[in-house]
Amino acid sequence: MFSRKRQRVGSSSPSPSSDDDVTVVSPAETLTLIPSSAAAGDSCGGVAAFNDPATADVVLRLCLGSAHLDLHLHSSSLRRSRYFDALLSPRWLSRSSSDGDATASPLPLLSLDISSPFDSYVSVLRRLYSDDLSAPVSSVPAALSLLPPALHLLFDDLLSSLVRFLEAVPWSDSEEDLLLSLLPSLPQPLSQQLLSRILPVSESSSEEMLFTLVHSALHSHPKAARVKAFVSGLLRDHPYRASVRRVLDRAFLSALECLKGLMGEYASPDFRVTEDDDETEALQRLNLHSALANARYLLWLVERMIELRVADAAAGEWGEQGVLAADLQKTFLDDAWRNIAPGLPALVMRCTSRLANAVAAGNILAPRQVRMKLVKNWLPVLNVCQDIVSPTPSGHKMLYQELEETFLRIISTLPMSDAEELLQECLSFSTHDVDDCPHLLGAFKTWFRRANRQPHDGSAC
């Protein structure tokens, strides 16, 4: 360590805390650091010691605002900095050509205005005397404190050493923000080492990562429930809702296309199971098992999309699935699926119910055509499923009854002509006990009330 020798003329500012024990002085003060006996001893072997007045050939004055600090240094060490190498060359050439007595004249005084604390500059200047530039750096804050003065003094060796250290260790969020602000000042080869850790390779990197996590949660992870819960949290907390929408839309369309392909193949006349065709039967079993898995994926995705209020596109796509709905009707009218994928109707109807409920509640502001197609294409599937969908837990209405009520609510939002057509397809809702279908009775009463309204009541424009 270096002791302090100070002649006080005015009051001093508080001393910054550092290993270099540097004191900030007022304008009228000059603080000179002198070497300890250990440091002074280094000069005896011919090696220049940091801040040694006995061997120094230049005085460096660091100026921070109205305070300054004088250091006795050596031009041979300072030249490791490109800043001092450029500054000293003309001065030293002029000095070496002079025939005056160098010991009789005062040491040249270099003045340097700084913006970082004294101790940061002293630490950097001390490293001009060291061959081991990395060992003294013990933490990210220490490295970050050295970067500005190292940049100022163009001390390339130290900059490279600091970047190597920073590239290899973790950062806190605040440290990363500070480093990001310093990167534009770094030479490009050095800044690139750190930028690759901070900046994405492409604009879509975040979405690709999020999509991969969603895909892993749905398809491959052995602890699926926990991973789904974790990914759900990531989706909720993601700062960019548009990215979440695109990722979930992409995953939804992928699972939907897979389900359509599987059900289309199962319902195709070319693949109907015959008693003596074991290969086709095995393929159809595989199709149904895969369809069941994809229906589960779709239900999870639909629930996340509704929760995050990004299900508009999903509702529109689901309403367009007339072909899928027709294939499901064919499948459910055949008893073969019951022993292979007994949960398939319930999963499909839950997807429909979640989206229809969100539309009826106004959480999804679906255009009239979307509302119309959602009911028109999925109402026939509901009619087929009425007797095969398992009931929800005790105390709740059966799933299909809830969906009946939801469809009737959506029908009430449609133009009279569309409502008239769809209500006639809802007559199967009345196959329950009459006391069990007040929702259907209410829907017809509403339609007749509107149909009997006189034009002057507002139906004419």
C-alpha positions in Angstrom: 0.0 0.0 0.0 1.0 3.6 -0.4 0.9 6.1 2.4 -0.5 9.6 2.0 1.4 12.8 2.2 -0.8 15.8 2.2 -0.4 19.6 2.8 -3.9 20.8 3.9 -4.9 24.3 2.8 -8.7 23.7 2.5 -11.0 21.0 3.6 -11.0 17.7 1.8 -13.9 15.8 0.3 -14.9 12.4 1.6 -12.4 9.7 0.6 -13.8 7.0 -1.7 -13.5 3.5 -0.4 -11.0 1.4 -2.4 -8.0 -0.8 -2.1 -5.8 2.1 -3.3 -6.7 4.3 -0.3 -7.0 7.5 -2.4 -8.3 10.7 -0.9 -10.1 13.3 -2.9 -8.7 16.8 -2.3 -10.0 20.3 -2.7 -8.7 22.7 -5.4 -6.0 24.2 -3.1 -4.7 20.8 -2.1 -2.3 18.5 -3.8 -2.3 14.8 -2.7 0.8 12.8 -3.5 1.0 9.1 -3.1 4.4 7.8 -2.2 5.4 4.2 -2.3 5.6 1.9 0.7 9.0 0.4 1.5 8.0 -2.8 -0.3 7.1 -0.9 -3.4 10.2 1.3 -3.2 12.3 -1.8 -2.9 11.1 -2.9 -6.3 13.0 0.0 -7.9 16.3 -1.2 -6.4 16.4 -4.1 -8.8 16.0 -1.8 -11.8 12.3 -2.1 -12.1 10.3 1.2 -11.9 8.0 1.4 -8.9 4.6 3.0 -9.1 4.5 6.5 -7.7 8.2 6.6 -6.7 9.4 10.2 -6.6 13.0 9.0 -6.4 12.9 7.5 -9.9 9.9 9.1 -11.6 10.4 11.2 -14.7 7.0 12.7 -15.0 4.2 13.9 -12.7 0.7 13.1 -13.6 -2.1 15.4 -12.2 -5.5 13.8 -12.2 -8.2 16.5 -12.1 -11.7 15.5 -11.0 -13.9 18.6 -10.9 -12.2 21.1 -8.6 -10.0 18.5 -6.9 -6.8 17.0 -8.1 -4.3 14.2 -7.3 -0.5 14.1 -8.3 1.3 10.9 -9.0 5.0 10.4 -9.7 5.2 8.1 -12.6 7.6 6.7 -15.3 7.3 7.4 -19.0 8.5 3.9 -19.9 5.4 2.4 -18.0 3.0 5.1 -19.2 3.8 4.3 -22.8 1.9 1.0 -22.5 -1.1 3.2 -22.8 -1.7 4.5 -26.4 -3.0 7.8 -24.9 0.2 8.5 -23.0 2.4 7.1 -25.8 0.9 9.7 -28.2 1.1 12.4 -25.5 4.7 11.8 -24.4 6.5 11.3 -27.7 6.9 15.0 -28.7 7.6 16.1 -25.2 10.3 13.4 -24.7 11.9 14.1 -28.1 12.1 17.8 -27.2 13.5 17.0 -23.7 16.1 14.5 -24.9 17.5 17.1 -27.4 17.9 19.7 -24.6 21.4 20.1 -23.2 20.1 21.4 -19.9 20.6 19.5 -16.6 17.5 17.2 -16.3 18.0 16.9 -12.5 18.0 20.6 -12.0 14.7 21.2 -13.8 11.3 20.2 -12.4 9.6 17.0 -13.7 7.2 17.5 -16.6 3.7 17.9 -15.4 0.9 16.1 -17.3 -2.7 17.1 -16.5 -5.6 14.7 -17.1 -9.2 15.6 -16.6 -11.2 12.5 -15.5 -14.8 11.7 -14.9 -14.4 8.5 -12.9 -13.3 8.4 -9.2 -9.6 8.8 -8.5 -9.3 5.2 -7.2 -10.4 3.8 -10.5 -7.7 5.7 -12.4 -5.1 4.9 -9.8 -5.9 1.2 -10.2 -5.5 1.4 -13.9 -2.3 3.4 -13.7 -0.9 0.9 -11.2 -1.6 -1.9 -13.7 0.7 -0.1 -16.2 3.5 -1.4 -14.0 2.3 -5.0 -13.8 2.7 -7.9 -16.2 -0.3 -9.8 -14.7 -3.3 -7.7 -15.7 -6.0 -10.2 -14.8 -5.1 -11.4 -11.3 -6.1 -8.2 -9.5 -9.6 -8.2 -10.9 -11.7 -10.0 -8.4 -15.3 -9.1 -9.2 -17.6 -7.8 -11.9 -18.0 -4.4 -10.1 -14.3 -4.0 -9.9 -13.9 -4.8 -13.6 -16.7 -2.4 -14.6 -15.0 0.3 -12.5 -11.8 -0.1 -14.5 -13.3 -0.1 -17.9 -14.0 3.7 -18.3 -10.5 4.8 -17.3 -8.9 1.9 -19.3 -11.0 3.2 -22.3 -10.0 6.8 -21.7 -6.3 5.9 -21.5 -6.5 3.5 -24.4 -4.8 0.8 -22.3 -5.4 -2.1 -24.8 -3.9 -4.9 -22.8 -6.0 -4.1 -19.8 -9.1 -3.7 -21.9 -8.6 -7.2 -23.4 -8.0 -8.7 -19.9 -11.1 -7.0 -18.5 -13.3 -8.2 -21.4 -12.0 -11.8 -21.0 -12.9 -11.7 -17.3 -16.4 -10.2 -17.9 -17.1 -12.6 -20.7 -16.4 -15.6 -18.4 -18.4 -14.7 -15.3 -22.2 -14.1 -14.5 -23.6 -10.6 -14.2 -26.5 -9.2 -12.3 -29.2 -7.3 -14.2 -27.8 -3.9 -13.0 -24.3 -4.9 -14.0 -25.5 -6.0 -17.4 -27.2 -2.6 -17.9 -24.0 -0.8 -17.0 -22.0 -2.9 -19.3 -24.4 -2.4 -22.1 -23.9 1.4 -21.8 -20.1 0.9 -22.0 -20.1 -1.4 -25.0 -20.4 1.3 -27.7 -17.0 2.7 -26.5 -15.2 -0.6 -26.8 -13.3 -1.6 -29.9 -15.5 -3.8 -32.1 -13.5 -7.1 -31.6 -13.9 -6.7 -27.8 -17.5 -5.6 -27.8 -18.5 -8.5 -30.1 -17.3 -11.0 -27.4 -19.8 -9.5 -25.0 -22.6 -8.6 -27.5 -23.0 -12.2 -28.4 -24.0 -12.9 -24.8 -26.4 -9.9 -24.6 -28.1 -9.6 -28.0 -30.1 -12.2 -29.8 -28.8 -13.7 -33.0 -32.0 -12.7 -34.8 -35.2 -10.8 -34.1 -37.1 -14.1 -33.8 -34.8 -15.7 -31.3 -37.1 -14.9 -28.4 -40.2 -16.3 -30.1 -38.3 -19.4 -31.3 -37.2 -20.1 -27.7 -40.7 -19.6 -26.4 -42.2 -21.9 -29.1 -39.6 -24.6 -28.2 -40.6 -24.4 -24.6 -44.3 -24.7 -25.4 -43.5 -27.6 -27.7 -41.4 -29.3 -25.0 -44.2 -28.8 -22.4 -46.7 -30.4 -24.7 -44.8 -33.2 -26.3 -41.6 -34.5 -24.8 -40.9 -33.6 -21.2 -41.3 -36.5 -18.8 -42.6 -34.2 -16.0 -45.2 -32.7 -18.2 -47.5 -31.2 -15.5 -44.8 -29.3 -13.8 -43.3 -28.1 -17.0 -46.7 -27.0 -18.3 -47.2 -24.9 -15.1 -43.7 -23.4 -15.5 -44.2 -22.5 -19.2 -47.7 -21.1 -18.3 -46.0 -18.7 -15.9 -43.4 -17.7 -18.6 -46.2 -17.0 -21.0 -48.1 -14.9 -18.4 -45.0 -12.8 -17.5 -43.7 -12.4 -21.0 -43.4 -8.6 -21.7 -44.4 -8.8 -25.3 -48.0 -10.0 -25.8 -47.7 -9.9 -29.6 -44.9 -12.5 -29.4 -47.0 -14.7 -27.0 -49.9 -14.5 -29.5 -47.8 -15.5 -32.4 -46.2 -18.4 -30.5 -49.5 -19.8 -29.3 -51.2 -19.3 -32.7 -48.4 -21.3 -34.3 -48.6 -24.1 -31.7 -52.4 -24.2 -32.0 -52.3 -24.4 -35.8 -49.7 -27.2 -35.6 -51.8 -29.3 -33.2 -55.0 -28.6 -35.1 -53.5 -29.6 -38.5 -52.2 -32.8 -36.9 -55.7 -33.6 -35.5 -57.4 -32.9 -38.8 -55.0 -35.2 -40.6 -55.4 -38.0 -38.1 -59.2 -37.8 -38.1 -59.4 -37.4 -41.8 -57.4 -40.6 -42.2 -59.5 -42.5 -39.6 -62.8 -41.4 -41.1 -61.7 -42.1 -44.7 -63.5 -45.0 -46.5 -60.1 -46.1 -47.7 -59.0 -46.9 -44.1 -62.2 -48.4 -42.6 -61.3 -51.4 -40.4 -62.2 -54.8 -41.7 -62.3 -57.9 -39.5 -59.4 -59.6 -41.2 -57.2 -56.5 -41.7 -54.9 -56.4 -38.6 -52.5 -53.9 -40.1 -55.3 -51.4 -40.9 -56.7 -51.9 -37.4 -53.4 -51.2 -35.8 -53.0 -48.1 -37.9 -56.4 -46.8 -36.9 -55.7 -47.4 -33.2 -52.5 -45.4 -33.6 -54.5 -42.6 -35.4 -57.0 -42.4 -32.5 -54.3 -42.5 -29.8 -52.4 -39.7 -31.6 -55.7 -37.7 -32.1 -56.4 -38.0 -28.4 -52.9 -36.6 -27.5 -53.3 -33.7 -30.0 -56.8 -32.9 -28.5 -55.1 -32.6 -25.1 -52.5 -30.3 -26.6 -55.2 -28.2 -28.1 -57.2 -27.9 -24.9 -54.1 -26.7 -23.0 -53.3 -24.2 -25.7 -56.9 -22.9 -25.9 -57.0 -22.5 -22.1 -53.7 -20.5 -22.1 -54.8 -18.4 -25.1 -58.1 -17.5 -23.4 -56.4 -16.8 -20.1 -53.9 -14.4 -21.9 -56.7 -12.9 -24.1 -55.0 -13.9 -27.3 -57.5 -16.5 -28.6 -59.1 -14.4 -31.4 -57.4 -16.3 -34.2 -58.0 -19.7 -32.5 -61.7 -19.0 -32.3 -61.8 -18.1 -36.0 -59.8 -21.2 -37.0 -62.0 -23.5 -34.8 -65.1 -22.1 -36.5 -63.7 -22.9 -39.9 -63.3 -26.6 -39.1 -66.3 -28.0 -41.0 -64.3 -30.9 -42.4 -62.9 -31.8 -39.0 -66.3 -31.6 -37.5 -67.7 -33.9 -40.2 -64.9 -36.5 -39.6 -65.6 -36.4 -35.9 -69.3 -37.1 -36.5 -68.4 -40.1 -38.6 -66.0 -41.3 -35.9 -68.4 -40.9 -33.0 -71.3 -42.6 -34.8 -69.1 -45.7 -34.9 -68.4 -47.6 -31.7 -64.9 -48.5 -32.6 -63.4 -45.5 -30.9 -64.9 -46.3 -27.5 -62.3 -48.9 -26.4 -59.4 -47.0 -28.0 -59.8 -43.3 -27.2 -62.9 -43.0 -24.9 -61.9 -39.5 -23.8 -61.7 -38.0 -27.3 -65.3 -36.6 -27.5 -65.0 -34.9 -24.1 -61.6 -33.2 -25.1 -63.0 -32.0 -28.4 -66.1 -30.6 -26.8 -64.1 -28.9 -24.0 -62.1 -27.1 -26.7 -65.3 -26.0 -28.3 -66.9 -25.0 -25.0 -63.9 -22.9 -23.9 -63.8 -21.0 -27.1 -67.6 -20.6 -27.3 -67.8 -19.4 -23.7 -65.1 -16.8 -24.4 -67.0 -15.6 -27.5 -70.4 -15.5 -25.6 -68.8 -13.6 -22.7 -67.2 -11.0 -24.9 -63.7 -12.0 -23.9 -63.2 -12.8 -27.6 -64.8 -10.1 -29.8 -65.6 -12.4 -32.7 -67.1 -11.1 -35.9 -70.6 -12.2 -36.9 -69.3 -14.7 -39.4 -67.0 -16.3 -36.8 -69.9 -16.6 -34.3 -72.1 -18.1 -37.0 -69.6 -20.7 -38.2 -68.6 -21.7 -34.7 -72.2 -22.7 -33.9 -73.0 -24.0 -37.4 -70.0 -26.4 -37.7 -69.9 -27.6 -34.1 -73.6 -27.9 -33.3 -73.9 -31.2 -35.2 -70.9 -32.6 -33.3 -72.6 -31.6 -30.1 -75.8 -33.3 -31.1 -73.8 -36.6 -31.8 -71.9 -36.3 -28.5 -74.9 -35.7 -26.3 -75.2 -39.3 -25.1 -71.5 -40.2 -25.0 -69.7 -37.3 -23.2 -69.0 -38.1 -19.6 -70.5 -35.8 -17.1 -68.5 -33.2 -15.2 -67.9 -33.8 -11.5 -70.9 -34.0 -9.1 -72.9 -30.8 -8.7 -72.1 -29.5 -12.2 -74.2 -29.7 -15.3 -73.0 -32.1 -18.0 -70.6 -30.7 -20.4 -72.9 -30.9 -23.4 -75.7 -29.0 -21.5 -73.3 -26.2 -20.7 -72.3 -26.0 -24.4 -76.0 -26.1 -25.4 -76.6 -23.0 -23.3 -73.5 -21.3 -24.7 -74.5 -22.0 -28.3 -78.0 -20.5 -27.6 -76.4 -17.4 -26.2 -74.3 -17.0 -29.3 -77.3 -17.6 -31.5 -79.1 -14.7 -29.8 -76.3 -12.4 -31.1 -76.9 -13.3 -34.7 -79.2 -11.8 -37.3 -82.7 -13.1 -37.2 -82.3 -15.2 -40.4 -79.2 -17.0 -39.1 -80.8 -17.5 -35.7 -83.9 -19.0 -37.3 -81.8 -21.6 -39.2 -79.6 -22.6 -36.3 -82.4 -22.8 -33.7 -84.2 -25.4 -35.8 -81.0 -27.6 -35.4 -81.2 -27.2 -31.6 -84.5 -29.1 -31.3 -82.5 -32.1 -30.0 -81.8 -30.1 -26.9 -85.5 -30.7 -26.0 -85.1 -34.5 -25.8 -84.4 -34.1 -22.1 -87.2 -33.8 -19.7 -89.1 -30.5 -20.5 -88.0 -29.1 -17.1 -84.4 -29.8 -18.1 -84.3 -27.4 -21.1 -85.5 -23.9 -20.1 -82.5 -22.5 -22.0 -84.0 -23.8 -25.3 -87.4 -22.5 -24.4 -86.0 -19.1 -23.5 -84.1 -18.9 -26.8 -87.2 -19.6 -28.9 -89.2 -17.1 -26.9 -86.6 -14.5 -27.5 -86.6 -15.2 -31.3 -90.4 -15.1 -31.5 -90.5 -11.8 -29.5 -88.1 -10.2 -32.0 -89.9 -11.8 -35.0 -93.2 -10.2 -33.9 -91.8 -6.8 -33.3 -93.2 -4.1 -35.6 -90.8 -2.3 -38.0 -91.4 1.1 -36.3 -89.8 -0.4 -33.1 -86.4 -0.1 -34.7 -86.1 -3.1 -37.1 -86.4 -0.9 -40.2 -83.7 1.5 -41.2 
